[in-house]
Amino acid sequence: MGRPIQELRARVFLRSALPLVKLVLQERPLYRHLLHGADGVVQFAAGDSEQAAWVRLHSEGIEVEPGRHPQPSTTVTFKTVEDLNNFFAGGLALPSVRGRWGIPTLARLLPFLLKLKILLPSAMPDDPEEKTLKVKMLLQMIASGLSQLIKGGDAVLTPYAEKSPDRVFQLTVDGGPAVYLRMKAGKSKAGLGTYKRRRPYVHMVFSDIDGAFEVLTQRVGTVEAVRRGYVRMDGAMEGGKDIGIFMQRLDNLTMG
């Protein structure tokens, strides 16, 4: 039996979506001024749930780690895990904030958190830079999110991974960003770039950022995207169907 859905959602949001604040910093250098003189930890938690994560801001960058920090500057606590999930899915959920001296750190983090809203299905930017940011975020979210579902005991992906030989699912934008998901005997690992040690079981290759944007935001279905040349699938045909099902499950779980 799989882990409760709300716990899985929280795991993905805290371990796959929240770390994307680091990508925001990487892609938007102007945000670095928010870190000038920063030195604090913001903890996110939900009631008595084991799902928690913390973000440390300092002058050199941002760190994001799962679990509870021993001495956070401020703690953002949601009443329930459902409230935490609603917050990260773009809904209304008001948390309590403890640790007043850490409020300035939270204020520095808020612009990064707001930038994560580009992940929402309703966010359809026309600006090329924003499109690129959304594609990079979605790719990382897919690879990391699927890995977290496997690790978290998802009723569909975990049994699949347990029976899987060493397989690599690769997603690449031609001439652009790439991510991979490797699974073997119940274990999984997500990574950036191209996996070099073995040939992909499935390789989803997008024509460019615009093609990836159309497919990953589901504005164009996979069959039509292939016909238009937005994407091609190399490798095992059955594996191509599997990754499509997995991606849809992740989308339904996080934004459905």
MIMARDREN-412746 format. One record per residue: residue number from 1; residue in three letters; x, y, z of N, C-alpha, C in turn. Coordinates in Angstrom, 3 decimals. Each point is the difference from the previous one (the first is absolute). Example, Ala and Ser with C-alpha at 12.3 -4.5 7.8 and 13.67 -1.06 7.14 Angstrom:
1/ALA/13.190/-5.690/7.800/-0.890/1.190/0.000/0.900/1.200/0.000 $
2/SER/-0.350/1.050/-0.720/0.820/1.190/0.060/-0.770/1.090/0.730 $
REM end
This chain:
1/MET/0.847/-1.200/0.000/-0.847/1.200/0.000/0.874/1.238/0.000 $
2/GLY/-0.333/0.978/-0.830/0.822/1.190/-0.118/-0.182/0.952/1.172 $
3/ARG/0.914/0.933/0.116/-0.066/1.002/1.048/-1.174/0.937/-0.270 $
4/PRO/-0.633/0.554/1.058/-1.100/0.949/-0.189/0.376/1.115/-0.969 $
5/ILE/-0.946/0.347/-0.869/0.261/0.944/-1.071/0.495/1.347/0.510 $
6/GLN/-0.611/0.517/1.062/0.403/1.319/0.487/1.445/-0.004/0.503 $
7/GLU/0.428/-1.086/0.593/1.389/-0.106/0.444/0.946/-0.030/-1.200 $
8/LEU/-0.395/-0.715/-1.042/0.808/-0.041/-1.220/0.093/1.377/-0.647 $
9/ARG/-1.123/0.689/-0.056/-0.018/1.350/-0.578/0.973/0.904/0.750 $
10/ALA/-0.076/-0.042/1.328/0.876/0.846/0.810/1.463/-0.353/-0.242 $
11/ARG/0.283/-1.277/-0.119/1.377/-0.438/-0.260/0.515/0.598/-1.297 $
12/VAL/-0.824/-0.049/-1.039/0.412/0.535/-1.299/0.158/1.520/0.055 $
13/PHE/-0.943/0.682/0.633/0.099/1.453/0.083/1.248/0.438/0.756 $
14/LEU/0.283/-0.652/1.120/1.119/0.434/0.844/1.357/-0.449/-0.521 $
15/ARG/0.035/-1.139/-0.680/1.288/-0.545/-0.440/0.288/0.221/-1.484 $
16/SER/-1.024/0.392/-0.770/0.198/0.205/-1.433/-0.349/1.412/-0.453 $
17/ALA/-1.107/0.563/0.518/-0.399/1.350/-0.400/0.764/1.071/0.777 $
18/LEU/0.039/-0.112/1.328/0.678/1.017/0.807/1.470/0.194/-0.395 $
19/PRO/0.764/-1.063/-0.289/1.397/0.200/-0.400/0.179/0.802/-1.289 $
20/LEU/-1.077/0.208/-0.751/0.112/0.773/-1.238/0.283/1.473/0.257 $
21/VAL/-0.073/0.436/1.264/0.414/1.376/0.304/1.476/0.193/-0.363 $
22/LYS/0.763/-1.074/0.042/1.417/0.091/-0.386/0.134/0.254/-1.502 $
23/LEU/-0.904/-0.585/-0.779/-0.003/0.238/-1.447/-0.391/1.440/-0.299 $
24/VAL/-0.937/0.535/0.777/-0.387/1.404/-0.176/1.216/0.899/0.186 $
25/LEU/0.778/-0.258/1.026/1.202/0.793/0.245/0.987/-0.142/-1.146 $
26/GLN/0.147/-1.209/-0.511/0.930/-0.256/-1.099/-0.431/0.713/-1.276 $
27/GLU/-1.293/-0.021/-0.285/-0.514/0.556/-1.252/-0.311/1.492/0.078 $
28/ARG/-0.146/0.518/1.190/-0.334/1.411/0.176/1.036/0.650/0.925 $
29/PRO/1.170/0.355/-0.539/1.085/0.562/0.828/-0.398/1.252/0.781 $
30/LEU/-0.984/0.746/-0.500/-0.416/1.206/0.711/-0.566/-0.313/1.379 $
31/TYR/-0.484/-1.229/0.177/-0.528/-0.402/1.304/1.097/-0.127/1.052 $
32/ARG/1.258/-0.023/-0.456/1.089/-0.203/0.955/0.085/1.131/1.020 $
33/HIS/-0.484/1.186/-0.380/0.065/1.104/0.959/-0.834/-0.295/1.244 $
34/LEU/-0.970/-0.895/-0.118/-0.824/-0.371/1.150/0.796/-0.769/1.057 $
35/LEU/1.129/-0.555/-0.419/0.816/-0.793/0.921/1.101/0.810/0.672 $
36/HIS/0.144/1.269/-0.394/1.063/0.823/0.580/-0.190/0.138/1.507 $
37/GLY/0.945/-0.503/0.754/-0.057/0.066/1.453/-0.937/-1.009/0.643 $
38/ALA/-0.539/-0.922/-0.801/-0.951/-0.983/0.535/0.724/-1.087/0.789 $
39/ASP/-0.657/-0.485/1.028/0.527/-1.122/0.779/-1.118/-0.511/0.903 $
40/GLY/-0.804/-0.920/-0.543/-1.114/-0.516/0.784/-0.617/-1.222/-0.630 $
41/VAL/-0.835/-0.678/0.767/-0.627/-1.245/-0.431/-1.514/0.116/0.156 $
42/VAL/-0.717/-0.306/-1.077/-1.453/-0.040/0.033/-0.446/-1.464/-0.059 $
43/GLN/-0.732/-0.406/1.022/-0.497/-1.379/0.092/-1.451/-0.056/-0.458 $
44/PHE/-0.324/-1.027/-0.815/-1.376/-0.245/-0.412/-0.442/-1.335/0.586 $
45/ALA/-1.176/-0.010/0.614/-0.495/-1.221/0.619/-1.520/0.009/-0.010 $
46/ALA/-0.575/-1.174/0.231/-1.458/-0.131/0.016/-0.415/-0.832/1.205 $
47/GLY/-0.535/0.655/1.007/-0.500/-0.714/1.160/0.979/-1.026/0.538 $
48/ASP/-0.504/-1.213/0.199/0.841/-1.087/0.502/0.560/-0.875/-1.120 $
49/SER/-0.220/0.402/-1.244/0.492/-0.793/-1.125/1.523/-0.068/0.003 $
50/GLU/0.526/-1.109/-0.477/1.457/-0.138/-0.112/0.546/0.821/-1.163 $
51/GLN/-0.899/0.475/-0.867/0.436/0.763/-1.157/0.382/1.420/0.407 $
52/ALA/1.272/0.324/-0.186/0.505/1.325/0.346/1.253/0.258/-0.830 $
53/ALA/0.343/1.273/-0.128/1.219/0.372/-0.717/0.415/1.391/0.458 $
54/TRP/1.268/0.325/-0.213/0.469/1.323/0.373/0.870/0.606/-1.096 $
55/VAL/-0.017/1.328/-0.010/0.763/0.772/-0.982/0.937/0.930/0.751 $
56/ARG/1.263/-0.079/-0.319/0.965/0.922/0.602/0.432/1.025/-1.037 $
57/LEU/-0.104/1.259/0.365/0.464/1.084/-0.859/1.281/0.579/0.589 $
58/HIS/1.001/0.168/-0.837/1.226/0.651/0.436/0.593/0.737/-1.195 $
59/SER/1.006/0.778/0.235/0.541/0.869/-1.047/0.497/-0.769/-1.215 $
60/GLU/0.438/-1.245/0.205/0.551/-0.788/-1.103/-1.070/-0.734/-0.809 $
61/GLY/-1.201/-0.157/0.546/-1.010/-0.733/-0.754/-1.138/-0.515/0.864 $
62/ILE/-0.639/-1.067/-0.473/-1.158/-0.582/0.656/0.210/-1.493/0.171 $
63/GLU/-0.349/-0.512/1.170/0.010/-1.436/0.249/-1.416/-0.447/0.333 $
64/VAL/-0.391/-1.154/-0.520/-1.307/-0.562/0.303/0.191/-1.455/0.405 $
65/GLU/-0.521/-0.373/1.163/0.161/-1.366/0.489/-1.321/-0.512/0.572 $
66/PRO/-0.281/-1.297/-0.166/-1.196/-0.578/0.614/0.204/-0.200/1.502 $
67/GLY/-1.104/-0.148/0.726/0.077/-0.237/1.428/-0.129/1.287/0.797 $
68/ARG/0.216/-0.108/1.304/-0.136/1.139/0.904/1.368/0.507/0.437 $
69/HIS/0.166/1.300/-0.065/1.249/0.631/0.419/0.007/0.141/1.525 $
70/PRO/1.141/-0.243/0.656/0.036/0.079/1.470/-0.230/1.402/0.543 $
71/GLN/0.394/1.035/-0.753/-0.154/1.371/0.490/-0.387/0.943/-1.139 $
72/PRO/-1.217/-0.116/-0.504/-0.415/0.905/-1.089/-0.171/1.430/0.503 $
73/SER/0.229/0.953/-0.871/-0.219/1.406/0.358/-1.484/0.282/0.138 $
74/THR/-0.787/-0.609/-0.885/-1.445/0.136/0.056/-0.637/-1.267/-0.554 $
75/THR/-1.167/-0.352/0.503/-0.687/-1.217/-0.430/-1.379/0.343/-0.542 $
76/VAL/-0.241/-0.448/-1.210/-1.302/0.182/-0.643/-0.738/-1.326/0.140 $
77/THR/-1.058/0.004/0.817/-0.703/-1.242/0.318/-1.446/0.058/-0.504 $
78/PHE/-0.363/-1.012/-0.770/-1.374/-0.143/-0.470/-0.734/-0.942/0.952 $
79/LYS/-1.293/0.230/0.185/-0.770/-0.817/0.936/-0.009/-1.468/-0.403 $
80/THR/-0.118/-0.240/-1.295/-0.064/-1.372/-0.505/0.892/-0.140/-1.219 $
81/VAL/0.298/-1.216/-0.357/0.794/-0.242/-1.203/-0.787/0.410/-1.232 $
82/GLU/-1.324/-0.088/0.069/-0.833/0.446/-1.116/0.144/1.501/-0.224 $
83/ASP/0.095/0.763/1.090/0.186/1.446/-0.130/1.345/0.322/-0.639 $
84/LEU/1.031/-0.724/0.404/1.318/0.212/-0.610/-0.063/-0.274/-1.501 $
85/ASN/-0.662/-1.084/-0.361/-0.111/-0.345/-1.413/-0.780/1.051/-0.780 $
86/ASN/-1.064/0.499/0.588/-0.790/1.031/-0.666/0.824/1.259/-0.243 $
87/PHE/0.843/0.336/0.963/0.872/1.171/-0.141/0.931/-0.162/-1.195 $
88/PHE/0.660/-1.147/-0.084/0.963/-0.205/-1.088/-0.684/-0.225/-1.346 $
89/ALA/-1.271/-0.383/0.026/-0.748/-0.186/-1.246/-0.690/1.283/-0.441 $
90/GLY/0.283/1.109/0.689/-0.540/1.279/-0.406/-1.300/0.379/0.673 $
91/GLY/-0.443/-0.786/0.991/-1.247/0.288/0.691/0.205/0.906/1.200 $
92/LEU/-1.081/0.246/0.709/0.038/0.854/1.177/0.124/-0.865/1.253 $
93/ALA/1.068/0.208/0.728/0.208/-0.707/1.264/0.897/0.878/0.865 $
94/LEU/-0.535/0.469/1.102/0.745/0.924/0.847/0.722/-0.759/1.107 $
95/PRO/1.323/0.023/-0.009/0.764/-0.684/1.051/0.227/0.921/1.187 $
96/SER/0.512/-0.561/1.066/0.485/0.804/1.125/1.507/0.165/-0.163 $
97/VAL/0.503/1.140/0.452/1.433/0.290/-0.120/0.560/0.243/1.399 $
98/ARG/0.996/-0.786/0.370/0.611/0.100/1.321/1.465/0.372/-0.144 $
99/GLY/0.469/0.924/0.845/1.387/0.439/-0.055/0.108/1.355/-0.666 $
100/ARG/-0.354/1.044/0.732/-0.082/1.338/-0.597/1.336/0.489/-0.537 $
101/TRP/1.083/-0.366/0.691/1.297/0.505/-0.463/0.406/-0.595/-1.342 $
102/GLY/-0.719/-1.055/-0.436/0.285/-0.580/-1.306/-0.892/0.524/-1.102 $
103/ILE/-0.902/0.932/0.325/-0.912/0.545/-1.005/0.751/0.637/-1.177 $
104/PRO/1.088/0.758/0.221/0.735/0.556/-1.144/0.507/-1.075/-0.965 $
105/THR/0.387/-1.152/0.521/0.432/-1.095/-0.876/-1.166/-0.509/-0.833 $
106/LEU/-1.159/-0.132/0.638/-1.192/-0.428/-0.727/-0.363/1.012/-1.084 $
107/ALA/0.128/1.282/0.313/-0.298/1.043/-0.982/0.934/-0.088/-1.207 $
108/ARG/1.264/-0.356/0.238/0.946/-0.162/-1.103/-0.363/-1.207/-0.871 $
109/LEU/-0.560/-1.028/0.644/-0.331/-1.233/-0.721/-1.275/0.134/-0.826 $
110/LEU/-0.922/0.845/0.418/-1.304/0.083/-0.656/0.067/0.231/-1.513 $
111/PRO/0.850/0.905/-0.512/0.058/0.170/-1.453/0.383/-1.290/-0.732 $
112/PHE/0.857/-0.818/0.601/0.370/-1.281/-0.609/-1.200/-0.938/-0.003 $
113/LEU/-0.738/-0.029/1.117/-1.180/-0.862/0.078/-1.063/0.430/-1.010 $
114/LEU/-0.172/1.304/-0.148/-0.997/0.493/-0.951/0.375/-0.379/-1.432 $
115/LYS/1.294/-0.079/-0.268/0.435/-0.364/-1.357/-0.355/-1.450/-0.310 $
116/LEU/-0.168/-0.832/1.034/-0.385/-1.393/-0.218/-1.409/-0.115/-0.573 $
117/LYS/-0.780/1.083/0.075/-1.352/-0.017/-0.556/0.008/-0.224/-1.506 $
118/ILE/1.155/0.177/-0.624/0.092/-0.256/-1.434/-0.245/-1.473/-0.318 $
119/LEU/0.098/-0.858/1.013/-0.294/-1.425/-0.184/-1.488/-0.271/-0.173 $
120/LEU/-0.854/0.908/0.461/-1.437/-0.228/-0.038/-0.498/-0.128/-1.444 $
121/PRO/-0.983/-0.855/-0.233/-0.540/-0.168/-1.353/-0.517/1.293/-0.615 $
122/SER/-0.443/0.926/0.855/-0.531/1.268/-0.502/1.079/0.953/-0.483 $
123/ALA/1.259/-0.263/0.344/1.104/0.871/-0.401/0.459/-0.381/-1.403 $
124/MET/-0.333/0.830/-0.975/0.366/-0.249/-1.391/0.722/1.221/-0.561 $
125/PRO/1.250/0.199/0.399/0.724/1.204/-0.423/0.294/0.018/-1.505 $
126/ASP/0.023/1.208/-0.555/0.392/0.188/-1.401/1.459/0.411/-0.126 $
127/ASP/0.515/0.617/1.054/1.384/0.459/-0.007/0.950/-1.191/-0.130 $
128/PRO/0.950/0.032/-0.934/0.916/-1.137/-0.214/0.768/-0.407/1.247 $
129/GLU/0.451/0.976/0.793/0.758/-0.341/1.203/-0.874/-0.703/1.026 $
130/GLU/-1.239/0.448/0.118/-0.908/-0.638/0.938/-0.385/-1.397/-0.477 $
131/LYS/-0.159/-0.152/-1.310/-0.266/-1.333/-0.558/1.142/-0.950/0.319 $
132/THR/1.212/0.485/-0.191/1.173/-0.832/0.278/0.048/-0.391/1.467 $
133/LEU/-0.288/0.947/0.884/0.003/-0.295/1.430/-1.048/-1.054/0.331 $
134/LYS/-1.195/0.130/-0.580/-1.053/-0.969/0.291/0.392/-1.385/-0.499 $
135/VAL/0.580/-0.088/-1.191/0.414/-1.297/-0.535/1.055/-0.631/0.888 $
136/LYS/0.989/0.779/0.421/1.053/-0.537/0.871/-0.589/-0.480/1.324 $
137/MET/-0.933/0.783/0.546/-0.639/-0.400/1.252/-0.799/-1.284/-0.163 $
138/LEU/-0.773/-0.074/-1.080/-0.827/-1.181/-0.213/0.849/-1.250/-0.200 $
139/LEU/1.092/0.128/-0.754/0.868/-1.159/-0.208/0.569/-0.501/1.327 $
140/GLN/0.506/0.923/0.813/0.556/-0.417/1.291/-1.080/-0.566/0.907 $
141/MET/-1.186/0.602/-0.056/-1.107/-0.464/0.811/-0.410/-1.414/-0.393 $
142/ILE/0.003/-0.291/-1.296/-0.372/-1.329/-0.470/0.989/-1.049/0.501 $
143/ALA/1.283/0.215/-0.260/1.009/-0.990/0.388/0.039/-0.186/1.514 $
144/SER/0.086/1.102/0.735/0.082/-0.081/1.456/-1.310/-0.496/0.593 $
145/GLY/-1.127/0.504/-0.522/-1.297/-0.388/0.540/-0.285/-1.483/-0.161 $
146/LEU/0.323/-0.556/-1.164/-0.204/-1.433/-0.213/0.885/-0.818/0.925 $
147/SER/1.233/0.461/0.195/0.900/-0.702/0.911/-0.556/0.031/1.426 $
148/GLN/-0.562/1.141/0.405/-0.553/0.101/1.347/-1.247/-0.868/0.172 $
149/LEU/-0.785/-0.141/-1.055/-1.154/-0.896/0.080/0.452/-1.438/0.212 $
150/ILE/1.057/-0.385/-0.696/0.539/-1.348/0.170/0.503/-0.188/1.426 $
151/LYS/0.803/0.953/0.476/0.558/-0.099/1.354/-1.091/0.069/1.069 $
152/GLY/-1.082/0.717/-0.310/-1.046/0.216/0.988/-1.034/-1.100/0.075 $
153/GLY/0.069/-1.005/-0.886/-0.922/-1.114/0.074/-1.269/0.166/-0.817 $
154/ASP/0.097/0.685/-1.129/-1.173/0.174/-0.861/-0.525/-1.354/-0.477 $
155/ALA/-1.319/-0.128/-0.037/-0.627/-1.279/-0.326/0.264/-0.455/-1.424 $
156/VAL/0.324/0.929/-0.903/0.254/-0.352/-1.397/1.492/-0.068/-0.292 $
157/LEU/0.739/1.060/0.329/1.404/0.064/-0.406/0.915/-0.899/0.812 $
158/THR/-0.266/-0.139/1.307/0.899/-0.807/0.828/0.021/-1.464/-0.430 $
159/PRO/-1.157/-0.657/-0.217/0.036/-1.392/-0.482/0.683/-0.122/-1.365 $
160/TYR/-0.203/0.996/-0.867/0.654/-0.012/-1.315/1.516/0.034/0.169 $
161/ALA/0.476/0.899/0.870/1.437/0.124/0.219/0.582/-1.252/0.650 $
162/GLU/-0.775/-0.629/0.881/0.495/-1.206/0.676/0.251/-1.137/-0.994 $
163/LYS/-0.786/-0.051/-1.059/0.144/-1.045/-1.004/0.928/0.406/-1.144 $
164/SER/0.460/1.228/0.035/0.754/0.538/-1.128/1.474/-0.393/0.047 $
165/PRO/0.541/-0.421/-1.133/1.462/-0.114/-0.101/0.581/1.411/-0.069 $
166/ASP/1.271/0.129/-0.241/0.649/1.314/-0.062/-0.491/0.746/-1.241 $
167/ARG/-0.836/1.000/0.208/-0.588/0.752/-1.112/0.188/1.500/0.213 $
168/VAL/0.224/0.693/-1.100/0.149/1.453/0.042/-1.048/0.630/-0.917 $
169/PHE/-0.768/0.905/0.567/-0.950/0.804/-0.761/0.622/1.387/-0.159 $
170/GLN/0.286/0.375/-1.226/0.691/1.256/-0.281/-0.957/0.970/-0.689 $
171/LEU/-0.007/1.263/0.449/-0.770/1.054/-0.643/0.961/1.112/-0.377 $
172/THR/0.007/0.378/-1.281/0.976/0.958/-0.503/-0.656/1.010/-0.925 $
173/VAL/0.322/1.268/0.196/-0.341/1.025/-0.984/1.202/0.122/-0.917 $
174/ASP/-0.199/-0.202/-1.282/1.109/0.025/-0.958/0.772/1.314/0.122 $
175/GLY/1.290/-0.119/0.352/0.831/1.185/0.180/-0.270/0.761/1.285 $
176/GLY/-0.764/-0.609/0.911/-0.377/0.706/1.229/0.077/-0.883/1.226 $
177/PRO/-0.836/0.240/0.978/0.053/-0.743/1.271/-0.399/-1.456/-0.157 $
178/ALA/0.458/-0.814/0.925/-0.315/-1.429/-0.002/-0.061/-0.502/1.437 $
179/VAL/-0.816/-1.020/0.218/-0.095/-0.649/1.305/-0.150/-1.499/-0.227 $
180/TYR/0.230/-0.769/1.061/-0.200/-1.441/-0.129/-0.542/-0.580/1.291 $
181/LEU/-0.630/-1.147/-0.136/-0.465/-0.792/1.141/0.516/-1.410/-0.199 $
182/ARG/0.750/-0.473/0.974/0.518/-1.365/-0.056/-0.674/-0.830/1.075 $
183/MET/-0.423/-1.188/-0.350/-0.599/-0.891/0.992/0.553/-1.407/-0.160 $
184/LYS/0.113/-0.669/1.125/0.500/-1.380/-0.008/-0.377/-0.681/1.307 $
185/ALA/-0.711/-1.105/-0.107/-0.334/-0.838/1.160/-0.554/0.806/1.174 $
186/GLY/-0.919/0.903/-0.288/-0.655/0.752/1.044/0.662/1.310/0.381 $
187/LYS/1.202/0.235/-0.478/0.704/1.235/0.299/-0.110/0.959/-1.191 $
188/SER/0.128/1.296/0.292/-0.098/0.992/-1.064/0.921/1.172/0.271 $
189/LYS/0.379/0.670/-1.077/0.839/1.194/0.108/-0.338/0.938/-1.138 $
190/ALA/-0.205/1.273/0.320/-0.235/1.029/-1.005/1.252/0.853/-0.122 $
191/GLY/0.263/0.485/-1.207/1.185/0.819/-0.197/-0.154/0.975/-1.143 $
192/LEU/0.895/0.984/-0.023/0.026/0.979/-1.075/0.962/-0.450/-1.080 $
193/GLY/-0.267/0.401/-1.251/0.883/-0.316/-1.101/-0.298/-1.360/-0.603 $
194/THR/0.950/-0.500/-0.762/-0.152/-1.274/-0.701/0.701/-1.106/0.777 $
195/TYR/-0.707/-1.087/0.235/0.615/-1.139/0.682/0.925/-0.713/-0.981 $
196/LYS/1.265/-0.135/0.378/1.025/-0.446/-0.950/0.321/-1.492/0.080 $
197/ARG/-0.371/-0.659/1.103/0.537/-1.341/0.246/-0.759/-1.110/-0.717 $
198/ARG/-1.187/0.301/-0.468/-0.726/-1.014/-0.741/-0.985/0.676/-0.942 $
199/ARG/-0.388/-0.733/-1.020/-0.946/0.522/-0.971/-1.381/0.105/0.633 $
200/PRO/-0.735/1.098/-0.273/-1.330/0.144/0.603/-0.958/-1.103/-0.438 $
201/TYR/-0.785/-0.444/0.924/-1.095/-0.919/-0.315/-1.033/0.739/-0.849 $
202/VAL/-0.231/1.249/0.374/-0.864/0.901/-0.754/0.663/1.371/-0.039 $
203/HIS/-0.009/0.622/-1.173/0.549/1.356/-0.122/-1.040/0.882/-0.671 $
204/MET/-0.538/0.943/0.762/-0.963/0.963/-0.526/0.778/1.249/-0.399 $
205/VAL/0.058/0.279/-1.297/0.796/1.108/-0.519/-0.931/1.079/-0.550 $
206/PHE/0.046/1.189/0.592/-0.823/1.113/-0.444/0.773/0.828/-1.028 $
207/SER/-0.711/0.524/-0.977/0.651/0.728/-1.094/0.700/1.262/0.485 $
208/ASP/-0.617/0.725/0.910/0.545/1.239/0.558/-0.838/0.373/1.219 $
209/ILE/0.274/1.169/0.579/-0.737/0.438/1.184/-1.491/0.128/-0.304 $
210/ASP/-0.328/0.583/-1.144/-1.415/0.167/-0.346/-0.706/-1.343/-0.132 $
211/GLY/0.658/-0.966/-0.635/-0.590/-1.324/-0.120/-0.199/-0.653/1.353 $
212/ALA/1.022/0.112/0.866/-0.107/-0.572/1.346/-1.119/0.675/0.783 $
213/PHE/-0.113/1.310/-0.156/-1.041/0.746/0.703/-1.388/-0.497/-0.400 $
214/GLU/-0.216/-0.195/-1.302/-1.306/-0.451/-0.477/-0.351/-1.381/0.549 $
215/VAL/0.990/-0.873/0.068/-0.253/-1.370/0.455/-0.124/-0.071/1.513 $
216/LEU/0.948/0.615/0.714/0.034/-0.115/1.458/-1.160/0.729/0.680 $
217/THR/-0.541/1.023/-0.657/-1.173/0.687/0.552/-1.293/-0.638/-0.501 $
218/GLN/0.122/-1.048/-0.801/-1.139/-0.761/-0.517/-0.910/0.835/-0.889 $
219/ARG/0.573/1.031/-0.631/-0.785/0.765/-0.965/-0.156/-0.788/-1.302 $
220/VAL/0.946/-0.935/-0.203/-0.060/-0.875/-1.177/0.197/-1.427/0.494 $
221/GLY/-0.868/-0.900/-0.422/0.119/-1.397/0.382/1.230/-0.641/-0.617 $
222/THR/0.426/-1.109/0.575/1.240/-0.648/-0.444/-0.060/-0.423/-1.467 $
223/VAL/-1.093/-0.605/-0.418/-0.114/-0.460/-1.391/0.106/1.175/-0.963 $
224/GLU/-0.721/1.079/0.307/0.050/1.181/-0.854/1.381/0.652/0.061 $
225/ALA/0.634/-0.013/1.189/1.329/0.588/0.148/1.021/-0.740/-0.851 $
226/VAL/-0.116/-1.316/-0.058/0.892/-0.791/-0.858/-0.235/0.363/-1.461 $
227/ARG/-1.262/0.130/-0.381/-0.334/0.335/-1.388/0.561/1.363/-0.391 $
228/ARG/-0.037/0.940/0.930/0.492/1.351/-0.280/1.519/0.106/0.135 $
229/GLY/0.637/-1.042/0.493/1.448/0.033/0.168/0.468/0.654/1.279 $
230/TYR/-0.903/0.192/0.966/0.383/0.601/1.274/0.800/-0.970/0.864 $
231/VAL/-0.242/-1.293/-0.176/0.663/-0.994/0.830/0.138/-1.298/-0.772 $
232/ARG/1.031/-0.743/0.317/0.134/-1.358/-0.526/0.366/-0.914/1.158 $
233/MET/-0.409/-1.244/-0.115/0.263/-0.986/1.040/0.954/-1.052/-0.543 $
234/ASP/1.171/-0.099/0.590/0.970/-1.024/-0.366/0.026/-1.074/1.083 $
235/GLY/0.247/-1.230/-0.403/0.096/-1.084/0.975/-1.215/-0.900/-0.020 $
236/ALA/-0.263/-0.639/1.129/-1.072/-0.991/0.093/-1.370/0.657/-0.103 $
237/MET/-0.822/-0.518/-0.917/-1.342/0.549/-0.184/-0.824/-0.135/1.281 $
238/GLU/0.077/-1.147/0.643/-0.752/-0.215/1.224/0.449/0.963/1.092 $
239/GLY/1.298/0.252/0.042/0.523/0.937/0.983/-0.488/1.414/-0.244 $
240/GLY/-0.188/0.349/-1.273/-0.543/1.313/-0.324/-1.401/0.169/0.540 $
241/LYS/-0.794/-1.059/-0.076/-1.350/0.037/0.574/0.076/0.128/1.518 $
242/ASP/0.945/-0.721/0.603/0.140/0.030/1.459/0.330/1.401/0.502 $
243/ILE/0.978/0.652/-0.617/0.400/1.327/0.487/-1.135/0.997/-0.175 $
244/GLY/-0.795/-0.176/-1.048/-1.158/0.858/-0.191/-1.008/-0.164/1.128 $
245/ILE/-0.242/-1.237/0.394/-0.926/-0.289/1.105/0.543/0.566/1.309 $
246/PHE/1.310/-0.161/0.219/0.610/0.490/1.233/-0.092/1.528/0.095 $
247/MET/0.277/0.668/-1.114/-0.051/1.463/-0.013/-1.418/0.495/0.271 $
248/GLN/-0.984/-0.683/-0.562/-1.388/0.385/0.227/-0.386/-0.219/1.456 $
249/ARG/0.492/-1.085/0.584/-0.289/-0.270/1.416/0.600/1.085/0.882 $
250/LEU/1.209/0.398/-0.291/0.640/1.062/0.777/-0.784/1.300/-0.126 $
251/ASP/-0.427/0.318/-1.210/-0.756/1.229/-0.224/-1.328/-0.047/0.762 $
252/ASN/-0.694/-1.110/-0.074/-1.281/-0.133/0.696/0.179/0.095/1.516 $
253/LEU/1.108/-0.562/0.477/0.257/-0.014/1.439/0.304/1.394/0.526 $
254/THR/0.802/0.761/-0.734/0.439/1.294/0.496/-0.974/1.129/-0.334 $
255/MET/-0.520/-0.007/-1.219/-0.834/1.124/-0.430/-1.448/-0.393/-0.259 $
256/GLY/-0.301/-1.310/0.092/-1.352/-0.436/-0.301/-0.990/0.309/1.111 $
REM end
